[in-house]
Amino acid sequence: MNGKSAAARAATLAVILSALAASRLAPAAAATPEYFAGVDLSYVNEMEACGAQYRVDGKPEDPYKLFAASGANLVRLRLWNAPAWTTYSTEADVTRSSERAKGAGMHVLLDLHYSDDWADPQKQTIPAAWAADIGDADKLAAHVSEYTRDVLGRLGQRGLLPYMVQVGNEINTQMLRPADTKGTPIDWLRNAKILNAGIRAVREARAADGASPKVMLHVAQPENVEPWFAAAVAAGVRDFDYIGVSYYRKWSALDLPQAERALAAVHARFSRPIIVVEVSYPFTLQDAGDQAPNLLGADSLHRGYPATLRGQQRFMNDVVAMTRRVGGVGVVYWEPAWVSTGCKTRWGTGSHWENATLFDFRNGNELTPAADFLKAIRAQ
């Protein structure tokens, strides 16, 4: 009996030692975040090429490392299919940005626009390469599936498979439609086929540890979220992990308390965690003196939150608190680094967002106090 106990103890010890050895040999995997503190850095490569510098205490810093040190654990990156008008937000550009995010120890949320240009509630323009098949939902679904699979496959081969993928950007309206069409009602049989094709392609992607990226579906403005997801779920779109929401007062009818009620209803109905995946706030209504008028002006302010450094900081911290109360698990600041430079956009020289970044152009692009929301959402 004593001999058998000794043998059993030896066998157990061998298993433990084997497991410990395996754990030491296995590559370290990035921890799954409980809460996502995010920044959309899609403009950074372009801004740096235009000479932009980002400062903390007057010292120029790499923006990826700067935001990681400030508490960010998620970088959002947009991807256009085949833009003929820019060399940024292409697959090559996203690959470079993903490498920078990985080097700074942050996860990536890949934002697939399924367009050669900006996709939003007003524009969901079909990529030129797919336009001949615009009337065939099966062919469109095949295009979305193949494109999604191929992009993720190439990123995966480089060890850059994103943690999370948006299947579309601000998809309030019909996806893959002709340019300059508005008010097109959603054909949910068609839309569901396209979305499910993209979702399946994301699920099929595998990292070295066997994990697939998470799936986010993204709708703009809190008042639109519940009806959109109700229609999507009824049409058979059910395999998603996160509900992504844009929230800008300029385009939303809801103040913060109203937005909170709307998002609480969404979480209660659909039992999915919410990420406020686009939000920002002006720290001034001044312009940097460039030729690109500010997009967010007085029409973007909430009562009680002035366009000041303190007002921006208070607003972002209150968005964090609101998000946590409604079952949310993340906040992503949209384009905190789209500062003014001497380079031209399609609409003018400079930036249309410099007064709503997280860098104060009046003080050499010094990081604003609002960046502390990144630590706040993970600390509460």
ROLO-657489 format. One record per atom (N, C-alpha, C): residue in one letter; x, y, z. Coordinates in steps of 0.1 Angstrom, whole numbers, plus 2048, in hexadecimal, padded with zeros to 3 digits. Example, Ala and Ser with C-alpha at 12.3 -4.5 7.8 and 13.67 -1.06 7.14 Angstrom:
A8847C784EA87B7D384EA8847DF84ES8807EA847S8897F5847S88180084F
This chain:
M8087F4800M800800800M80980D800N81380C809N81C818809N8238197FCG82780E7F5G82D80E7E8G8258147DEK8188117DEK80F8167D4K80D8257D7S80C82A7E3S80A8387E6S8168407E1A82283A7E3A82E8417DEA82E8427CFA82A8377C9A8298377BAA81F8427B5A8148427BCA80A84C7B8A80F85A7BAR81685C7C5R81C86A7C8R82686D7BDA82E8647B9A8388667AFA8328697A1A82786279EA820865792A81A873791T81487679DT80E88479ET81888F79CL82488C7A3L82F8967A2L834897794A83588C78DA83988D77FA830895776V823893779V81989B771V81A8AA773I81C8AD780I81D8BB784I82A8C177EL8358BA77FL8428BF779L8418C076AS83A8B7764S8388B7755S8308C4751A8258C6759A81D8D2756A8248DF758L82D8DF763L8348EB765L83E8EE75AA8458E3755A84E8E474AA8478E973EA83C8E373BA8348E772FA8308F6730S82C8FA73CS82890873DS83491273BR84090D73FR84C91673DR85091672EL84D90B727L85190B719L847911710A83B911714A83091770BA83292670AP83092C6FEP83193A6FCP826941704A82A94C70AA821954712A81695A70AA80995870EA7FE95E706A7FA96A70DA7F6974705A7F198170BA7E497E713A7E398471FA7D8981728A7CB987721T7C0980723T7B398571ET7AF991727P7AD99D721P7A99A8729P79B9A672FE79A9AA73CE78C9AB742E7859B773DY78C9C273CY7879CE737Y7909D472CF78A9DA722F7929DF717F7949EE718A7A09F2718A7A3A00718A7AAA0370BG7A2A0A702G7A7A0A6F4G7A9A186EEV7B1A176E3V7B3A236DBV7B4A1F6CCD7ADA276C4D7AEA246B6D7BAA2C6B0L7C4A256ACL7D0A2B6A7L7D2A2A698S7C7A29691S7C8A27682S7CFA3267BY7CFA3E680Y7D6A4A67AY7E4A4B67DV7E9A44687V7F7A4768CV802A46682N802A3B67AN80DA3A670N80DA46667E802A4A662E801A55659E805A62660M801A6466CM804A71673M813A71676E819A66679E828A6667CE82FA6966FA82AA63664A831A66657A830A75653C826A7C659C824A8A657C82BA92661G833A8C66AG83BA93673G835A95681A82AA8F684A823A91691A82CA8B69CQ82CA926A7Q832A8C6B3Q828A8D6BFY829A836C7Y820A826D3Y828A836E0R824A8B6E9R82CA8E6F4R826A8B702V82EA8770BV82BA86719V835A8D721D831A97729D83AA9F730D844AA6727G840AA971BG848AB0712G851AA770AK852A9A70DK85BA91706K854A896FBP859A896EFP852A816E4P852A726E8E847A6B6E5E846A5D6E9E83FA566DDD843A496DCD83CA406D3D82DA3F6D7P823A426CFP816A426D3P811A346D8Y815A2A6D2Y811A1C6D6Y816A1A6E5K823A1C6E7K829A1A6F4K823A246FEL820A306FAL81AA3A702L80DA36707F804A316FEF7F7A2D702F7F7A2070BA800A17707A801A0B710A805A0F71EA80EA1871FA813A1D72DA807A24734S7FEA2A72CS7F3A31732S7E7A28736G7E9A1B732G7DEA11736G7D7A0A72BA7DAA0E71FA7D3A08713A7D79F9712N7CD9F170FN7D09E370CN7CA9DE6FFL7C49E86F7L7BE9E46EBL7C09F06E1V7C49EC6D5V7C69F66CAV7BC9F26BFR7B49FB6BBR7AA9F96B0R7B19FE6A3L7AF9F6698L7B59FA68BL7AB9F7680R7A9A01678R79F9FF66DR7A79FA661L79F9F2659L7A59ED64CL79B9EF641W7A09F6637W7989F762AW79D9EC620N7949E8618N7979DD60EN7A29E0605A7A09EA5FCA7AA9EE5F2A7A99FC5EFP7ACA055F8P7ABA145F6P7B4A195EBA7AFA1F5E1A7B8A255D7A7BDA335DAW7B8A385E5W7BAA465E8W7C4A485F4T7C8A3D5FAT7D2A3E605T7DAA32606T7E5A3360DT7EDA27610T7ECA2361EY7E3A29626Y7E1A26634Y7D4A1F636S7D3A18641S7C7A0F644S7C6A04639T7D1A01633T7D29F562AT7D69E9633E7D79DE62CE7DC9D2634E7EA9D3638A7F29D962FA8009DB633A8029E563ED7FA9EF63ED7FA9F9649D7F59F3656V7EA9EB656V7E59E4661V7EF9DA667T7F69D365ET8009CA662T80B9D166AR8109DC665R81A9E466CR8149E967AS8089EE67AS8029F2687S8009E7691S7FC9DB68CS7FA9D0694S8079CC69BE8129CD693E81F9CA699E8239D46A4R81F9E06A2R8229EA6ACR81A9E86B9A80D9E46B7A8059E16C2A80A9D56CAK80E9CB6C3K8139BF6C9K8209C26D1G8289CA6CBG8359CE6D1G8339D66DEA8279DD6DFA8249E56EBA81C9DD6F5G8199D06F1G8129C76FAG8039C96FAM7FD9CE6EFM7EF9D16EFM7E89C86E4H7DB9C46E7H7D39BD6DEH7CE9C66D2V7CA9BF6C8V7C59C76BCV7B69C36B9L7AE9CE6B7L7A19CC6B2L7A19D16A3L79F9C769AL7A09CA68CL7929CE687D7919DA681D7849E067DD7839DF66EL77C9D4669L77B9D265BL76F9DA656H7729E464DH7689EC647H7609E663CY7669DC635Y7619D6629Y75D9E161FS7669EA61DS7659F5614S7739FA610D774A01605D780A07601D782A15607D778A1960FD777A26615D770A26622W76EA31628W768A32635W75AA2B634A757A2263EA74AA1D63FA744A2264DD737A2764CD730A2C657D721A2B655P719A3065DP70AA2F65BP706A3564EQ70DA3F649Q709A4563CQ70FA3E630K71AA37632K722A32627K726A2362AQ722A1A622Q726A0C623Q729A07615T732A0F60FT735A0D600T73CA005FDI7369F85F5I73C9EB5F1I74A9ED5EBP7549E55EEP7619E65E8P7609E45D9A7689EC5D1A7679EC5C3A7699DE5BDA7719D65C3A7749C85BEA7679BF5BFW75E9C25C8W7529BA5CAW7459C05C3A7479CC5BDA73B9D45B9A7329CC5AFA7399C45A6A7319BD59CA7279B35A2D7299AF5AED7219A55B5D7179AB5BFI7159B85BEI70D9BF5C8I6FF9B95CAG6FA9B35BFG6EC9AE5C0G6EB99F5C4D6F79995C7D6F798B5CAD6FC9895D8A6F39875E2A6F79855F0A70097A5F2D6FF96F5EBD7079635EDD7169675E9K71796E5DEK7259715D9K72B97C5E3L7239855E8L72898F5F1L72D9885FEA72597E603A72997760FA73696F60CA73796A600A7449635FDA75096C5FDH74E9785F7H7589825F7H75D986606V75398960EV75598C61CV75D981623S758975621S75F96A627S76D968623E76F968616E77D966611E786972615Y78197E614Y78A989618Y78D989627T78498662FT78698663ET79097A641R78D96F63BR79696363DR7A4966639D7A696C62DD7B396F628D7BB979630V7B4984634V7BB98E63CV7BF988649L7B6981650L7BA97B65DL7C597165BG7C4969650G7CE95F64EG7DC96564DR7DD970645R7EA976643R7EF97C650L7E6983658L7EA988665L7EE97D66EG7E797266EG7EA967677G7F8961674Q7FB960667Q80895B663Q814963669R81196F66CR81B978672R81A979681G811971687G80F971695G80897E699L7FF983690L7F9990693L7EA98F693L7E4983695L7D6981694L7D098A69FP7C699269BP7C099B6A5P7B89946B0Y7B799A6BBY7B09956C6Y7A19956C3M79D99F6BCM78E9A26B9M78D9A86ABV7829A46A4V77F9A9697V7719AF696Q7719BB691Q7649C168DQ7609BD680V7549B667EV74F9B2671V7469BE66CG74D9C8667G7479D4662G7489E066CN7479EC667N7489F866FN73CA0166FE736A0367AE72AA0B67BE71FA06671I71C9FA673I7139F3668I7049F566BN701A0266FN6F3A05671N6EAA02665T6EFA04659T6E8A0364DT6EC9F8644Q6E69F6639Q6E99EB62FQ6F89EB62CM6FE9DF62DM70C9DE62AM70E9DC61BL71A9DF616L71E9DC608L7149E15FER7129EE5FFR7099F45F6R7109FE5ECP709A045E2P70FA0D5D9P713A1A5E1A71DA215DBA721A2D5E1A716A385E1D717A415EBD70EA4C5EBD6FFA485ECT6FCA3D5F2T6EEA395F4T6EBA3A603K6E0A41606K6DCA43614K6CDA3E616G6CAA3A622G6BDA36624G6B9A2961FT6C2A2161AT6BFA14615T6BBA0B620P6AFA05620P6AB9FC62BP6B39F062BI6B59EA637I6BD9DE638I6B59D2633D6BA9CB62AD6B59BE626D6BC9B462FW6B49AF639W6BB9A7643W6BF99963FL6B8994635L6BC98762FL6CA989629R6CC993622R6D999661BR6E399A626N6E09A362FN6E99A8639N6EE99D642A6E5994646A6E898964FA6F297F648K6EF97D63CK6F8974634K706979634I708986631I71598D630I71C98D63EL714991648L71A991656L71E98365BN716979659N71996C65DN725966656A72796A649A732965642A73F96B648G73F97864BG74A97E652G74D97865FI743976667I744970674I74B962674R74595A66AR74B94C669R75A94D665A75D95665DA76C957659A77495B665V76F96466DV777967679V77895B683R76E954684R76E94868DR77893D688E77A93D67BE782933675E791936677A794943679A7A294767BA7A7942688R7B493E689R7BA938695R7C793D697A7CA9416A4A7D79456A8A7DF9396ACA7EC93B6AFA7F49306B2A7EF9276BED7E892E6C7D7E29276D3D7D59216D0G7D09226C3G7C391C6BFG7B79256C1A7B99316C7A7AE93A6CAA7AB9426BDS79E9456BCS79994D6B1S79795C6B6P7979656ADP7939736B1P7859746B6K78297D6BFK7759806C3K76E9886B8V7619886B8V75998F6AEV75199A6B4M7529A66AEM74B9B16B2M7429B66A6L7359BA6AAL72D9C16A0L72A9CF6A5H72B9D969CH72D9E76A0H7229EF69AV71B9F66A3V7109FF69EV713A0D6A4A710A1769DA712A256A1A706A2B6A9Q709A316B4Q700A386BDQ6F7A2F6C5P6F6A316D2P6EFA286DBP6E1A266D8E6DAA306D3E6CBA2E6D0E6C8A256C4N6D3A226BDN6D1A196B1N6D4A0A6B4V6DAA076BFV6E09FA6C2V6D59F06C4E6CC9F26CDE6C29E76D0E6BA9E36C3P6B49ED6BCP6AC9E96B0P6B59E16A6W6C19E66A4W6CA9DF69AW6CC9D169EF6D09CF6AAF6D49C16AFF6C79B86B0A6BC9BE6B3A6B09B66B3A6AD9B16A5A6AE9B969BA6AC9B568DA6B79AB688A6C39AD68CA6CE9A4689A6CC99668FV6C999669BV6C79896A2V6BB98269CA6B1989699A6A5983693A6A897D685A6B298367EA6B697F671A6C0973671G6C497067EG6CE96467FG6DC968681V6DF975684V6EC979688V6EE979697R6F496E69CR6F496C6AAR7029686B0D70B9656A7D7189616ACD72296C6ADF7209756B7F7299806B9F72C9816C8D7389876CBD73C9876D9D73A9956E0Y73C99F6D8Y73B9AD6DEY7329B56D5I72B9BF6DCI7239C96D5I72B9D66D6G72F9DB6CAG7379E76C9G72E9F36C6V7309FE6CDV728A0A6CCV730A176CAS72DA1F6C0S732A2C6BFS729A366C7Y72FA3F6CEY727A496D5Y72DA576D4Y727A5F6CBY72BA6D6C9Y71EA766CBR71FA806D3R713A896D6R70FA906C9K719A926C0K716A996B3K70BA926ABW70CA846ACW704A7C6A4W6FAA746ACS6FAA756B9S6F0A6E6C1S6E6A776C7A6DAA726C9A6D0A7A6CFA6D0A796DEL6D9A716E4L6D8A6D6F2L6E4A736FAD6E0A79705D6EBA7D70FD6F0A71716L6F9A73720L6FFA67726L6F5A5F72EP6ECA65736P6E2A5C73DP6D9A55734Q6D5A5B729Q6CDA5471FQ6D4A49718A6E1A4C715A6E9A4170EA6EBA35718E6EDA38725E6EEA2E72EE6E2A2572FR6D6A2B72FR6C9A2372FR6C8A1A722A6CCA20717A6CBA1970AA6D4A0D70AL6E0A0F70FL6EAA0470FL6E79FA719A6E29FE725A6DE9F472FA6D39EB729A6CA9F0721A6BF9E871BA6C59DE711V6CF9E370AV6D69DA700V6DD9CE707H6E49D1712H6EB9C6719H6E19BD71FA6D69C2725A6CC9B972BA6C59B0720R6C39B5714R6BC9AE70AR6C59A3703F6D29A7700F6DA99F6F8F6E59976FFS6E799B70CS6F1994714S6FF99370ER70399D708R71199E702R7179AA708P7249A970BP72C9B5710P72D9C0706I72C9CC70BI72C9D8702I73A9DE703I73F9E36F7I74B9EB6F7I7479F86F0V749A046F6V747A116F0V754A126E7V753A0E6DAV75FA0C6D2V763A196CBE75AA236CBE75EA306C6E758A3B6CFV760A436D4V75CA4F6DCV767A596DDS764A656DES76FA706DFS768A7C6E4Y770A866E8Y76AA936EDY774A9E6EBP76FAAA6E7P778AB56E5P77EABB6F2F78BABE6F2F791AC56FEF791AD46FBT78DAD86EFT78DAE66ECT784AE86DFL77EAF36DDL778AF66D0L780AFE6C7Q78DB016CBQ796B086C3Q79BAFF6B7D7A0B056ADD7A6AFE6A2D7B5AFF6A2A7BCAF669DA7CBAF669DA7D0B01693G7C7B0768BG7CCB10681G7CFB0A674D7CAAFD672D7CCAF6665D7C0AF965CQ7C0AF2651Q7B5AF4647Q7ABAE9647A7AAAE2653A7A1AD7654A798ADA660P78CADF65EP783AE3669P780AD8672N77FADB67FN77CAD1689N76EACB687L76EABE687L761AB7685L758AB7692L75FAB769EL757AB76AAL758AC56B0G74CACC6B0G74CADA6B5G742ADA6C1A73CAE66C2A732AE86CDA727ADE6CDD723AD96C1D719ACF6BFD71CAC16C5S728AC06C9S72DAB36CES72EAB36DDL72BABE6E4L72DABE6F3L720AB96FAH723AB4706H719AB070FH718ABB71AR70CABD71FR70AAC772AR712AC2736G719ACC73BG721AC9747G72FAC5744Y732AC3737Y740ABF733Y745AC9729P74CAD372DP751ADE724P75CAD871CA75FADF711A76AADB708A777AE170ET77BADA718T788ADD71FT78FAD0722L79CAD1726L7A3AC572AL79CABE735R797AC573FR790ABF74AR782AB9746G77BAC173DG76FABC737G770AAF730Q77BAAE727Q77DAA2720Q780A9672AQ788A99734Q78CA8F73DQ780A8A745R777A9374AR76BA8F751R762A87748F760A8B73CF757A84733F75CA76731M769A7472EM76DA6672BM76CA5D738N76FA63743N76EA5B74FN760A57752D756A6074FD748A5D751D743A53746V749A5373AV745A49730V74AA3C735V756A3B73BV75BA2E741V751A2974CA74DA32755A744A2E760A736A2975AM731A31750M725A2D74AM726A1F743T731A1D73CT733A11735T733A0573FR73AA0674AR73B9FC754R72D9F975AR725A0375CR718A01762R70F9F9759V7109FA74CV7079F4743V70C9E673EG7169E1745G71B9D4741G7269D5736G72B9E0734G7359E272AG7439DE72FV74C9DB726V7599D6729V7649DD723G7619E871CG76C9F0716G7689FD710V772A0670FV770A13708V77CA156FFV779A196F3V784A1C6E9V783A2A6E5Y78EA326E6Y78EA406E2Y791A406D3W788A486CBW78AA486BDW794A536B9E79EA4F6B2E7A9A576ADE7AFA616B6P7B4A5C6C1P7BBA656CBP7C7A6C6C5A7CCA676BAA7D9A6C6B5A7D8A726A7W7CCA766A3W7CAA7C696W7CDA8B697V7D9A8F69AV7DDA9C69CV7DFAA468FS7E0AB1690S7E2AB9685S7F1AB9680T7F2AB7673T800AB866DT7FFAC0660G80AAC1659G80AAC864CG805ABF640C801AB3643C7FCAAA639C7EDAAD635K7EAAA9629K7DCAAB625K7D4A9E627T7C8AA062CT7BEA9662BT7B6A9861ER7ACA9061CR7A3A91610R79BA9E611W79AAA461DW791AAF61FW798ABC623G7A6ABC625G7ADAC8628G7BAAC462FT7C3ACE630T7D0ACC636T7CEACD645G7D3AC364CG7D2AC365BG7C9AB7660S7C3AB966BS7BAAAF671S7ADAB5674H7A2AAD672H795AB2676H792AAD685W79CAA868CW799AA2699W7A3AA66A3E7ABAB06A0E7B6AB36AAE7B1AB86B7N7A5ABE6B7N79FAC36C4N798AB86CCA798AAC6C7A791AA16CEA79BA956CFT7A8A976CDT7B2A8D6CFT7B5A8C6DEL7BFA846E1L7C4A836EFL7D1A8A6F0F7D4A946E6F7E0A9B6E6F7DDAAA6E4D7E2AB36ECD7DEAC16ECD7E8AC86E2F7E2ACC6D7F7EAAD36CDF7EFAE16D2R7E8AE66DCR7EDAF36E1R7F9AF26EAN7FDAE56EDN808AE36F6N811AD86F0G814AD96E3G81EAD06DDG819AC26DCN80CAC06DBN806AB26DBN80AAAA6E8E808AB16F3E809AAA700E7FDAA2703L7FFA96708L7F4A8D70CL7EAA94715T7DDA93713T7D3A9A71BT7D0A91727P7CBA97732P7C7A9073EP7BCA8573BA7B4A87730A7AAA7D72EA7AFA6F72BA7BBA6E728A7C1A60725A7C0A57732D7BEA5D73DD7BDA55749D7B0A4C749F7A7A4E740F79CA4473FF7A1A3673CL7ADA35736L7B2A28732L7B5A2073FK7BAA26749K7BCA1F756K7AFA1E75EA7A6A2875CA79AA27764A791A1B761I790A18754I787A0D751I78CA00755R7999FE757R79F9F275CR7A09F176BA79E9FD772A7A09FD780A7949FC788Q7889FF782Q77CA0078AQ7779F278E
